[in-house]
């Protein structure tokens, strides 16, 4: 029996090229989010990687989404890519104070690391220092260099209840490892990053993985990041149907 709450959605939602594919042709862009929430219970906010969302935008997200809706947000690139976790408390505090406006709808915070960020002692020290004292937030880390794929790193994440992001792509390493009381899955496209579609067989295999993960986790977050041609929406909707029938 599945005991985990499963959230399936897309990475971002306000894509103009989804008009006619997912969004009705005559739907104003300001209404896209409300339309999105009629199909999905969660979204991963990617825009926060590039710029801090305005207060009024976050308040609108909060007020126009169902009570059960959950937002995952990607941490600013200033923290992960530019300063690489070195002296980033000012940037973190600005981000933290803004996203706390989501209250109980705030889900995990995604730390996406650059591919050049290797598993070296100094880099690990920086990450751990950044995470220190932030236990009130759920963190998921997407490591993009294969050097992080080690039992020692998995053990550190487990001790801190930080989720290893199970990321599927043609470019970066993938490890099906559970290191927290929740699972975080990102799907970038099976062949071409952002621009390839998962087959029904791919999604059935993923659903079986989710069934296994659900035995060890309280929550599972799944985000499709293959937005080209609306593949993300198509795959997310199909996966929801498969999971509902399987579990």
Long-range contacts (C-beta under 8 A, 24 or more apart in sequence): 2-211, 2-214, 2-247, 3-214, 3-215, 3-218, 4-183, 4-213, 4-214, 4-217, 4-218, 4-219, 4-220, 5-218, 5-219, 5-220, 6-210, 6-214, 6-219, 6-220, 6-222, 6-243, 6-247, 7-41, 7-42, 7-70, 7-107, 7-219, 7-220, 7-221, 7-222, 8-40, 8-41, 8-42, 8-222, 8-236, 8-239, 8-240, 8-243, 9-40, 9-41, 9-42, 9-43, 9-44, 9-222, 9-223, 9-224, 9-236, 10-40, 10-43, 10-44, 10-223, 10-224, 10-225, 10-227, 10-232, 10-233, 10-236, 11-43, 11-44, 11-46, 11-186, 11-223, 11-224, 11-225, 11-227, 11-232, 12-43, 12-44, 12-45, 12-46, 12-47, 12-225, 12-227, 13-43, 15-227, 15-230, 17-227, 17-228, 17-229, 17-230, 18-227, 18-230, 18-233, 21-229, 21-230, 21-233, 22-230, 22-233, 33-60, 33-61, 33-64, 33-65, 34-64, 37-64, 37-65, 37-66, 37-69, 39-233, 39-237, 40-236, 41-66, 41-68, 41-69, 41-70, 42-69, 42-70, 42-71, 42-72, 42-107, 42-221, 42-223, 43-71, 43-72, 43-223, 44-71, 44-72, 44-73, 44-74, 44-110, 44-186, 44-221, 44-223, 44-225, 45-71, 45-72, 45-73, 45-74, 46-74, 46-225, 48-73, 48-74, 48-75, 48-76, 48-95, 48-99, 49-74, 49-75, 49-76, 49-77, 49-112, 50-76, 50-77, 51-76, 52-76, 52-94, 52-95, 52-98, 53-98, 53-99, 55-98, 55-101, 58-98, 58-99, 58-101, 58-102, 59-101, 61-102, 61-105, 62-101, 62-102, 62-103, 62-105, 65-105, 69-105, 70-105, 70-106, 70-107, 70-221, 71-99, 71-102, 71-105, 71-106, 71-107, 72-107, 72-108, 72-109, 72-110, 72-140, 72-184, 72-221, 72-223, 73-99, 73-106, 73-107, 73-109, 73-110, 74-109, 74-110, 74-112, 75-109, 75-110, 75-111, 75-112, 79-111, 79-130, 80-111, 80-112, 80-113, 80-114, 80-117, 81-114, 84-114, 84-117, 84-123, 84-126, 85-123, 85-126, 85-127, 85-129, 85-130, 86-126, 88-130, 92-130, 96-137, 107-138, 107-221, 108-138, 108-139, 108-140, 108-163, 108-182, 108-184, 108-221, 109-137, 109-138, 109-139, 109-140, 110-140, 110-141, 110-142, 110-165, 110-184, 110-186, 111-139, 111-140, 111-141, 111-142, 112-142, 112-144, 112-165, 113-141, 113-142, 113-143, 113-144, 113-145, 114-144, 115-144, 115-145, 115-172, 116-145, 117-143, 117-144, 117-145, 118-145, 118-147, 118-148, 119-143, 119-145, 119-147, 119-148, 119-150, 119-153, 120-147, 124-153, 124-156, 128-156, 128-160, 131-160, 131-162, 135-161, 138-163, 138-180, 138-182, 139-163, 140-164, 140-165, 140-180, 140-182, 140-184, 140-221, 141-165, 142-167, 142-186, 143-173, 144-172, 144-173, 145-173, 146-173, 148-173, 149-173, 149-175, 154-179, 169-193, 170-196, 176-209, 178-213, 178-216, 178-217, 180-217, 181-217, 181-218, 181-219, 182-217, 182-218, 182-219, 182-220, 182-221, 183-210, 183-213, 183-217, 183-219, 183-220, 183-221, 184-221, 185-210, 185-220, 185-221, 185-222, 185-223, 186-223, 186-225, 187-222, 187-223, 187-224, 187-225, 187-226, 187-235, 188-225, 188-226, 189-225, 189-226, 189-228, 189-231, 194-225, 194-226, 194-227, 194-228, 195-226, 195-228, 195-229, 195-231, 196-226, 196-228, 196-231, 197-226, 197-229, 197-231, 197-234, 197-235, 198-224, 198-226, 198-231, 198-235, 200-238, 200-242, 203-235, 203-238, 203-239, 203-242, 204-242, 206-239, 207-239, 207-242, 207-243, 207-246, 208-246, 210-243, 210-247, 211-246, 211-247, 214-247
